[in-house]
Every structure is written in C-alpha cells, then in structure tokens.
Amino acid sequence: MRKPIPSFLAGGVFCLAATLVSFAQTAKPAAAGASKSQVAHGEYLVKSIAGCPDCHTPMNEKGEPEPGQG
C-alpha cells in the first residue's frame, strides 16, 4: 500500500504551482513597454559602460567577434 503524501509537501507544491501560474499571467517581455530612448540608453550602458560584450561575445581565433553570435 502506498503512503499518502504529507500535507505540508502537497501544500508546498500547490503554492509553488499557484505562484508560477500567477507570475506567468502577469509577466511581460522587458522591452515590450520600453521607448526607443530607453532601449538606446540600455544598449549604451551594456556596450560602453559595463562592457558586457568584452567577456560575453564569442570571438574567433583572431579575437574578432563572430558574426551572428552576439
């Protein structure tokens, strides 16, 4: 005979599922409401200030960015 699932475990799974469903219904893509100036400012921060592409862009053997990879 199978043992029943403890109520605290079943309740935790239910709460997690409810939270995920709620989040999925309210989440929007980040740039959906962004203006062109906000997107341009974000691009400036990522490329100029933070330098994210310096470490997070695939490079070829010459140290050049791989086309279509970044």
ZIBELWO-V468841 format. One record per pair of residues at least 24 apart in sequence whose C-alpha atoms are under 10 Angstrom apart, sorted by the first residue. I is the first residue (numbers start at 1). J is the second residue. Records with the same first field share a line. If there is no record, write none. Layout:
# ZIBELWO-V468841
I=J, J
This chain:
# ZIBELWO-V468841
none
